[in-house]
Amino acid sequence: MLTPEDAHNRDLLAQVHPPTWRNPVASGRYNLVVIGAGTAGLVCAAGAAGLGAKVALIERHLMGGDCLNFGCVPSKALLRCARAAHEVRRAEEFGIRVAGSIEVDFAAIMERMRRLRARLSRHDSAERFRSLGVDVFLGDARFTGPDTVEVAGQTLRFARAVIATGARPVTLDVPGNRSVEFLTNETIFSLTELPRRLAVLGAGPIGCELGQAFQRFGSEVHLIERGTRLLFRDEPRASDVLQGQFQREGIHLHLQTEVVAANGSELTLSRMGTTSSLVVDAVLVALGRRPNVEGLGLEQAGVAYDSQGVTVDDFLRTTNRRIYAAGDVCSQFQFTHAADAMARIVLRNALFFGRSRHSALVIPHCTYTEPEVAAVGLTVAEAEARGLAINTLEIPLSGVDRAVLDGDEDGFALVHRRRDSDRLVGVTLVSSHAGELIGELVLAQRAGLGLAALSEVIHPYPTVADVWKRLGDAYQKSRLTPFLAGLFRTLLRWRR
């Protein structure tokens, strides 16, 4: 189930799918049955049990879901190591001379990741949730009616249920007799040897983050993308900055390109009708994710679904009024923090007749490359598609003192506001630690605060966060029309 079979993975398994686990005996009716023990399911189960509800939690694979086992946790452990390697290589820029060559111990990097993942798994463990009063069932769940679900030979009755089964990586089937391994985020963290040549298919967040990391570890990375740019959901300016960084680091970019065949270790690439070949040692497929809706008996429960996932309304209720859904299985926002927020909506609406709406959430996202790309709200293209009239303000990080001092001045901060007010429509920050810095703008957008309010916030000097105040100041300056400037000059002459 987990490889390699070392002490860390055995520890992880003991927490998230204990080999000797005995399911409880179901009795009575549950207030809430939760199917899936990823982020959304765990938040639902812990929250409901903490409020006094009788809760059952069902997981067929590993508790903690994708985030703990194959996503956020292991990937960010690797990114930290990759950043350390890159900082050593940059040391001479800061007057630090490193004698000799830099050696990256990939096996040690992966061992560190497994150790930290196992350590963090205690928060998501079966034993911890049992201690919270949750009945934890390990096994495949299947609805057998509108208010019943079966697991491991037992039938559980419920007043409410939530589907939180998440999503899985899209796979790629290409013709040919390949010998090279096609990896996904569910298998790449099992590597113990560094691939000398790695092809990454897809330039979304997963492809960009891991592509940059493996290049920094010493792989020859080829990033292959069908579209015209990296991170197609973000602002084009962000893509440009990241593309420049990747090229400086030596990543080979193949845009408007697809893999059409694989024979042995040779990939056949097609770009605008022209084919070429590429020899690699491994392939990471990062082409998106598919919701886990199969085998759940959704038809028996009267729950509608399609290729995009379970169908929900704005209250996250399915077509069966007893059953809700949260997380990747029903949302276009496939982020851990979005799953957490959606689970909280489900708790209010399912257990306490709440009317919280999914559409009211302000959900940021961040790609943890270097520099990071963080955003919240709409891009220019999305605003235009909705017919919103906007004005845009941008501050380059080369104008922010801390970014200059840190040697990280290639990024920028950009805001879109409504043309008739200072209300925020969308924000993008390309910077080191952008994910840490975007929260201030998420709060501003959630609270309905505009750019004028940003100019009043005092940040410690020098910090990169001061870029938000600079944007607020730029907005205030834009309001100073020639007429107002003349009026102020006249007033101040009278006050001499």
C-alpha positions in Angstrom: 0.0 0.0 0.0 2.8 2.4 0.9 6.4 2.1 -0.4 9.1 1.9 0.5 8.3 -0.3 3.5 10.3 1.5 6.1 9.7 2.5 9.7 8.2 5.9 8.7 5.6 4.3 6.3 4.8 1.6 8.9 4.2 4.4 11.4 2.0 6.3 8.9 0.0 3.2 8.2 -0.5 2.5 11.9 -2.1 5.9 12.2 -4.2 6.2 9.1 -5.2 2.6 8.3 -4.2 0.4 11.2 -3.8 -3.2 10.0 -5.4 -4.6 13.2 -8.3 -2.1 13.3 -11.7 -3.5 14.4 -14.7 -1.6 13.2 -17.3 -0.7 15.9 -20.7 -2.4 15.9 -23.2 0.1 14.4 -26.2 0.7 16.6 -29.1 3.2 16.4 -29.3 6.1 14.0 -26.4 8.4 13.4 -26.9 12.2 13.3 -24.2 12.2 10.6 -22.5 9.6 8.5 -19.3 10.9 6.8 -18.0 9.1 3.7 -14.3 9.9 3.2 -11.7 10.8 5.7 -9.8 13.5 3.8 -9.8 17.1 4.9 -13.6 17.7 4.3 -14.6 14.5 6.0 -12.3 14.9 9.0 -13.5 18.5 9.6 -17.2 17.3 9.4 -16.6 14.4 11.7 -14.6 16.2 14.4 -16.9 19.2 14.3 -20.1 17.2 14.6 -18.8 15.0 17.3 -17.6 18.1 19.2 -21.1 19.4 19.1 -22.5 16.3 20.6 -23.7 14.5 17.5 -23.5 10.7 17.0 -21.1 10.4 14.1 -19.8 7.6 11.9 -16.7 8.2 9.6 -16.0 5.8 6.8 -12.6 5.5 4.9 -11.7 2.9 2.4 -8.0 3.8 2.0 -5.9 6.2 4.1 -7.2 8.7 6.6 -6.0 12.1 6.0 -6.8 11.7 2.3 -4.8 13.2 -0.5 -3.5 16.2 1.5 -1.6 14.2 4.1 -0.6 11.2 2.1 0.0 12.3 -1.5 -0.5 16.1 -1.7 0.2 19.1 0.4 2.2 17.5 3.2 4.8 15.5 1.2 5.0 18.0 -1.6 5.8 20.9 0.7 8.4 18.8 2.5 10.1 18.3 -0.9 9.8 22.0 -1.9 11.5 23.1 1.3 14.5 20.8 0.5 14.6 22.1 -3.1 14.6 25.7 -1.8 17.5 24.9 0.5 19.5 23.5 -2.5 18.7 26.6 -4.6 19.7 29.0 -1.7 23.1 27.3 -1.5 23.6 27.7 -5.2 22.7 31.3 -4.9 24.9 32.0 -1.9 27.6 33.8 -3.9 25.1 36.5 -4.8 25.1 37.4 -1.1 28.8 37.2 -0.6 28.8 33.7 0.7 31.3 31.4 -1.0 30.7 27.6 -0.9 33.7 25.5 -1.4 33.3 22.5 -3.7 30.2 21.1 -5.5 26.7 20.9 -4.1 25.6 17.3 -3.4 21.9 16.6 -3.2 21.1 13.4 -1.3 17.7 12.5 -2.8 17.3 9.4 -0.6 17.7 11.5 2.5 15.3 14.1 1.2 12.6 11.5 0.7 13.3 9.9 4.1 12.8 13.3 5.7 9.5 13.7 3.9 8.3 10.2 5.1 9.4 11.0 8.6 7.5 14.3 8.8 4.4 12.9 7.1 4.3 10.1 9.6 4.7 12.6 12.4 1.8 14.8 11.2 -0.4 11.8 10.6 -1.3 11.6 14.2 -3.7 14.5 13.8 -5.7 12.5 11.3 -5.4 9.1 12.9 -8.2 6.6 13.4 -7.3 6.3 17.0 -7.6 10.1 17.5 -11.0 10.3 15.9 -12.2 7.3 18.0 -11.0 9.3 21.1 -13.2 12.2 19.9 -16.3 9.9 20.0 -16.4 9.2 16.3 -17.3 5.6 15.2 -14.5 5.0 12.6 -15.2 2.3 10.0 -12.5 1.2 7.5 -13.9 -0.2 4.4 -15.8 0.5 1.2 -19.0 2.5 1.7 -22.1 2.1 -0.5 -25.5 3.7 -0.2 -28.3 1.1 -0.1 -31.2 3.6 0.2 -32.0 7.2 0.8 -30.9 7.0 4.5 -28.7 4.0 4.7 -25.2 3.1 3.9 -23.4 -0.2 4.0 -19.8 -0.8 5.1 -17.9 -4.0 5.8 -21.1 -6.0 6.1 -22.9 -3.5 8.4 -25.8 -1.2 7.6 -25.6 2.3 9.1 -28.8 4.5 9.3 -28.5 8.2 9.3 -30.4 11.4 9.6 -27.8 13.2 7.5 -24.8 12.1 5.5 -22.0 13.9 3.7 -20.0 12.6 0.7 -16.4 13.7 1.0 -14.7 11.1 -1.2 -12.3 13.6 -2.9 -10.7 13.1 -6.3 -7.9 11.2 -7.9 -5.3 12.1 -10.5 -6.2 11.9 -14.2 -4.1 9.2 -15.9 -2.8 9.2 -19.5 -3.1 6.3 -21.9 -0.9 6.7 -25.0 -0.1 4.1 -27.7 3.2 2.3 -27.6 5.1 -0.2 -25.6 6.6 1.9 -22.9 9.2 0.9 -20.4 9.4 4.2 -18.6 7.3 4.6 -15.5 4.3 7.0 -15.6 4.0 8.5 -12.2 1.2 10.6 -10.5 1.1 12.5 -7.3 0.0 9.2 -5.7 3.2 7.4 -6.7 6.0 10.0 -7.1 6.5 10.3 -3.3 7.4 6.6 -3.2 10.6 7.3 -5.2 13.9 6.5 -3.6 16.2 7.3 -6.5 16.3 10.6 -8.4 15.2 10.2 -12.1 18.0 11.6 -14.3 15.6 12.8 -16.9 12.0 13.6 -15.9 9.1 14.6 -18.1 6.3 16.5 -16.4 3.0 16.5 -18.3 0.9 19.5 -17.3 2.0 23.0 -16.2 -0.7 23.5 -13.6 0.2 23.9 -9.9 1.3 20.3 -9.3 3.4 20.1 -12.5 5.1 23.5 -11.8 5.8 22.8 -8.2 7.3 19.4 -8.6 9.0 20.2 -11.9 10.9 23.0 -10.3 11.7 20.9 -7.2 13.2 18.0 -9.2 15.2 20.4 -11.4 16.7 21.8 -8.2 17.4 18.2 -7.0 19.4 17.6 -10.2 17.0 16.0 -12.6 16.9 17.2 -16.2 13.2 18.3 -16.3 11.1 18.7 -19.4 7.8 20.5 -18.6 5.2 19.6 -21.3 2.0 21.7 -21.6 -0.8 21.5 -24.2 -1.6 25.2 -23.6 0.3 28.3 -24.5 1.5 29.2 -21.0 2.1 28.0 -17.4 -0.7 28.2 -14.8 -3.4 29.0 -17.3 -5.9 29.9 -14.6 -3.8 32.7 -13.3 -3.0 36.1 -14.7 -0.8 36.0 -17.8 1.7 38.3 -16.1 2.2 35.7 -13.4 2.8 33.0 -16.0 5.5 35.2 -17.7 7.4 35.8 -14.4 7.3 32.0 -13.6 8.3 31.1 -17.1 11.3 33.4 -16.9 12.4 31.8 -13.6 12.0 28.3 -14.9 14.1 29.1 -18.0 16.9 30.6 -15.8 16.9 27.4 -13.7 17.3 25.3 -16.8 13.9 23.7 -17.0 13.1 22.7 -20.6 9.6 24.1 -21.5 7.5 22.5 -24.3 4.4 24.6 -24.7 1.6 23.8 -27.1 2.9 20.2 -27.0 1.4 16.8 -26.3 2.7 13.3 -25.8 1.2 11.1 -28.5 3.2 7.9 -28.1 5.6 6.2 -25.8 8.0 3.4 -26.9 10.6 2.1 -24.4 11.9 5.3 -22.7 11.2 7.4 -25.8 8.3 9.8 -25.9 6.9 11.1 -29.1 5.9 14.8 -28.8 3.6 16.7 -31.2 3.7 20.5 -31.5 1.5 22.2 -34.0 1.7 19.2 -36.4 5.5 18.6 -36.0 6.7 15.6 -34.1 9.9 15.1 -32.1 11.2 12.6 -29.7 12.4 12.8 -26.1 14.2 10.2 -24.0 13.4 10.2 -20.3 13.7 8.0 -17.3 10.3 8.8 -15.7 7.1 10.7 -16.5 5.0 12.7 -14.0 1.4 13.0 -15.2 -0.1 16.1 -13.7 -3.1 16.7 -16.0 -5.8 17.4 -13.4 -8.0 15.4 -11.1 -11.2 13.3 -11.4 -13.9 13.2 -8.6 -14.4 9.8 -6.8 -18.0 9.0 -7.5 -17.8 5.4 -8.6 -19.0 2.5 -6.5 -20.8 4.6 -3.9 -24.4 3.5 -4.9 -25.4 7.1 -5.5 -28.3 6.0 -7.7 -29.8 4.0 -4.8 -29.5 7.1 -2.6 -31.1 9.4 -5.3 -27.9 11.5 -5.6 -27.2 13.1 -9.0 -23.7 13.3 -10.3 -21.7 13.6 -13.6 -18.2 13.7 -14.8 -17.6 16.9 -12.8 -18.6 15.2 -9.5 -21.6 15.2 -7.2 -24.3 17.7 -8.0 -24.9 20.2 -5.1 -26.8 23.4 -4.6 -25.4 26.6 -3.0 -26.0 25.1 0.4 -23.9 22.0 -0.6 -27.0 19.8 -0.5 -27.3 17.0 -3.0 -30.5 16.0 -4.8 -31.2 13.9 -1.7 -32.1 16.4 0.9 -30.6 14.2 3.6 -27.2 14.1 1.9 -24.6 16.8 1.5 -21.2 16.9 -0.2 -18.0 18.8 0.4 -14.5 19.0 -1.0 -13.0 17.9 -4.3 -15.9 15.5 -5.1 -18.2 18.4 -5.7 -16.1 21.6 -6.2 -14.0 23.3 -8.8 -11.9 24.6 -5.9 -9.8 21.5 -5.3 -7.8 22.9 -2.4 -7.4 21.7 1.2 -8.5 25.0 2.6 -11.6 25.1 0.4 -12.5 21.6 1.6 -12.2 22.8 5.2 -14.4 25.8 4.5 -17.0 23.7 2.7 -17.1 21.2 5.6 -18.0 24.0 8.0 -20.9 25.0 5.8 -22.1 21.4 5.8 -22.0 21.3 9.6 -24.2 24.4 9.9 -26.6 23.5 7.2 -27.0 19.8 7.8 -27.1 19.8 11.6 -28.6 23.1 12.5 -30.9 24.1 9.6 -28.3 26.8 8.6 -28.5 28.7 5.3 -24.8 29.3 4.7 -23.9 29.5 1.0 -20.9 28.2 -0.8 -21.0 31.2 -3.2 -20.3 33.5 -0.2 -16.9 32.0 0.3 -13.8 34.0 -0.6 -11.3 31.3 -1.6 -7.7 32.1 -2.4 -5.2 29.8 -4.0 -1.4 29.6 -4.1 1.1 27.7 -6.3 4.2 27.1 -4.1 6.8 27.5 -6.8 9.6 30.1 -6.3 8.4 32.7 -6.6 5.0 31.7 -5.3 1.9 32.7 -7.2 -1.1 33.6 -4.9 -4.4 35.0 -5.9 -8.0 35.6 -4.8 -11.0 36.8 -6.8 -11.2 37.3 -10.6 -8.6 37.6 -13.3 -8.9 40.1 -16.1 -10.3 37.5 -18.4 -12.9 36.3 -15.8 -14.0 39.9 -15.0 -14.4 40.6 -18.8 -16.5 37.4 -19.2 -18.8 38.6 -16.4 -19.1 42.0 -18.0 -17.5 43.8 -15.1 -15.8 47.2 -15.7 -12.5 47.2 -13.8 -9.4 49.3 -13.4 -6.1 47.6 -12.6 -3.2 48.8 -10.4 0.2 47.1 -10.3 3.3 47.5 -8.2 6.5 45.7 -9.2 8.4 44.2 -6.3 11.5 46.1 -7.6 9.8 49.1 -5.9 9.5 47.4 -2.6 12.5 47.8 -0.4 12.4 44.4 1.4 12.1 42.5 -1.9 15.2 44.4 -3.2 17.2 43.6 -0.1 16.2 40.0 -0.3 17.1 39.7 -3.9 13.6 38.7 -4.8 12.4 41.5 -6.9 11.1 39.8 -10.0 7.5 39.6 -8.9 4.6 42.0 -8.6 1.4 42.7 -6.8 -1.7 43.5 -8.9 -5.3 44.4 -8.0 -8.4 44.8 -10.0 -11.1 47.1 -8.6 -14.5 48.1 -9.8 -14.3 51.1 -12.1 -16.9 53.0 -10.0 -15.5 52.3 -6.6 -12.4 51.0 -4.7 -13.9 47.5 -4.0 -11.6 44.7 -4.8 -12.5 42.3 -7.7 -9.3 40.3 -7.9 -5.7 40.2 -6.5 -2.5 38.5 -7.6 0.8 38.4 -5.8 3.9 36.9 -7.3 6.5 36.9 -4.6 8.4 34.7 -2.1 5.9 33.7 0.6 3.0 35.0 -1.4 0.8 32.4 0.2 1.5 33.9 3.6 0.8 37.5 2.4 -2.4 37.0 0.5 -4.5 36.6 3.6 -4.7 40.3 4.3 -6.4 40.8 0.9 -8.7 37.8 1.4 -9.9 39.5 4.6 -10.3 42.8 2.9 -12.4 41.2 0.1 -14.4 39.2 2.6 -15.1 42.2 4.7 -16.0 44.5 1.7 -13.0 46.7 2.3 -11.5 48.6 -0.6 -8.1 50.0 -1.6 -8.6 53.1 0.5 -8.6 50.9 3.6 -5.3 49.3 2.5 -3.6 52.7 2.5 -4.4 53.0 6.3 -2.8 49.7 7.3 0.6 50.1 9.0 3.1 47.3 8.3 6.5 46.9 9.9 9.3 48.2 7.8 10.8 46.7 5.8 8.4 43.9 4.8 7.1 42.7 1.5 3.6 43.1 2.9 4.1 46.9 2.5 3.2 46.4 -1.1 -0.5 46.4 -0.1 -0.2 49.8 1.4 1.6 51.0 -1.7 -1.3 49.8 -3.8 -3.7 51.7 -1.5 -1.6 54.8 -1.8 -1.6 54.4 -5.6 -5.4 54.3 -5.6 -5.6 57.4 -3.4 -3.2 59.2 -5.7 -5.4 58.3 -8.7 -8.3 60.1 -7.1 -6.4 63.4 -7.1 -7.8 64.9 -10.3 -6.4 68.2 -11.7 -9.4 70.0 -10.4 -8.9 68.7 -6.8 -5.2 69.4 -7.0 -5.9 73.0 -8.0 -8.4 73.3 -5.2 -6.0 72.1 -2.6 -3.2 74.4 -3.8 -5.6 77.4 -3.5 -6.7 76.3 0.0 -3.2 75.9 1.2 -2.2 79.4 -0.1 -5.0 80.9 2.0 -3.6 79.0 5.1 -0.1 80.4 4.8 
